[in-house]
């Protein structure tokens, strides 16, 4: 197992945790998700938990995943996506660092997200689980009050937008012939 897209401090902590747990089949490398520090066709499984959402170039992320996976390898990812576009009255949150950290400003339409995975060469792209985030959960964690107040977002727009934010878990397989 290789952990990437981490800070140097995260790498040090992960190594320490692996050592203290007696885990020897893991390796941690400093890198970026759009340029994975591994060789072609060398990875069996990719697991990602809401990291791809933070990349402005999701297409490159999925192309990198195909590059490093062995034929027949699979990718299992969890991320936040949108059922519809951010309303004009809330477009300002795309520029907010807090909304970015909360995985809202980097979210794209679910169909576009899945299409990027397929266009990168993955097969058997399936949503394993899909959940509504819910207004209470996302407003506190993903879109803090400071953002709502900063941009003076109308409450009715906020309520409507909350219904369009979902979490998905997606599995995809790299074809044997790639």
N, C-alpha and C positions, 0 to 999 in steps of 0.2 A: 504494500500500500504506500502511496506517495501523497503527502499533503502539500498543496501549493496555494498560492494567492494568500500568503500570510505575511505578517510583518516579521522582522528579525526576532523581536521579543516573543511573538507567538511560536516561532520555530523553536526557540530555546525552551519555552515552557512545554511544548509538545514532546520534544526529545526527553526532557526530564520526566514527564508523565509516563512516557513509554518505558523508560529505564526503570522507574520505580514500580511499574506494573509488570515488569519482566517481559515486555512485548519486544520481540526481535525481528518480526517480519514487516517492519514499517520503516519508511524513509521520509524525511521532510526536506523539501527544497524551497528556496526562496524563488518566486517567479510571479508571472502575471498570467491570468486566465486566458488571455488572448495569444500568449506565446508560452506554452507549457515547456518547462525545462526537462523534457524527456524525449527519447528517440521515437521515431515512427514505429507504429505497430508493436508497442512494448507494454501496453496497459490492458489488463483484463476487464476492469470495471472502473467507471467514473461515477462518483457520488458527489452531488452538489446540493447544498441547502441554502437557498436564497442568496447565491453569490452572482449568478449570471445576470440577475436583475440589475446589479450594480454596474455592469459593463455597458458603456455606450455603444459598443460594437458586438452585439450578440451574435451576428453572423460569423465573425471571426472566432468567437468562443466555440461555436458548434463545429466549425471547420477544423479547429485545433483538436477537438474531441475526436472527430473522425480520424484525423492524422495519427494520433497517438494510440488509439484503440487497436487491439489485435482483431483480425477478422473473427466475427462472431462475438466480439466483446460488447458489453452493454453499458448504457448510461442510465442512471436513475437520478432524477433531479426533482427538487421541490423549489417552487418559486411563486412569486406574486405576479398576477397578470390582471388585465382589465377586460371586462365584457364589452365596454364601449369607451370611446375617447373621453379624455378629461374635458369637462365643459369649458367653454370660453371664459366664463367668470372665474374659473379656477386654474387656468393655464399658467398663471404666475407660480404655482407650486413646482413646475418643472425646473425653475431657477433656484429653488430653495435647497440649501445644503441639508437642512433637517429632514425635508421630505425625501431627499436622495438617500440619506442614511436610513430612513424609515422604509425604504424600498418602494415608495409611491412614485416619485418623479422618474424613476428608471423603468417603471412598468409599461409594458406594451399590450396591445390587444391580443387576447388568447389565440385567435386563429393565426395571427402574424407570427407569434412565438412558435407555434407548432409547425407552421410553414417553413420557418428558418431551419428548424431541426431537420425536416424532410429534405429541403433543398441542399443541405450540407451532405446528404448521402445516407442518412440513417433510414432504416426500414423498421417496420413493426412499431411505429410511434404510437404509443397508447397512453391515455390519461388513466392512471391507476386510482387516483383519488382527487376529488375536487370539493373544496369547502369555501363557503362564504366567510369572509373575515369578520363581518359584523361591525356595526358602527362603534360600539363601546370598545371593542378590542383595538380596532385600527385607529380610532381617534386618540386614544391614550398612547399607543405604542408607535404607530406608523405616521400619524399626522398630529403632532402635539398641538395643544391649544395655542402655543406661541405662534405657530404658522397660521392658524385660523384667524387669530387676532391681527397678526402682521399684515395679512392680505385682505382683511375685512371680507371674508367669504360669507355670502348669504347662507343662513341655516338651511333653507330649502334646497340649495345646490349641494350642500354638504350631505344632507340626508339622501338625496338622489344618487350622488357619486358613491356613497358608501356601499350601495347595492351592487356596484359594478366592480368592486375589488374582490378578487378571489385568490385562494391558494390552490395550486395544482401540483400533483406529483405525476411526473411523466417518465415512462420507460421507453428507451429506444435501443435498437440493436444495430451494430455495424454489420452489413451483409458479409458473408463468407468470401464473396468474390471481389471485395474491395481491398 
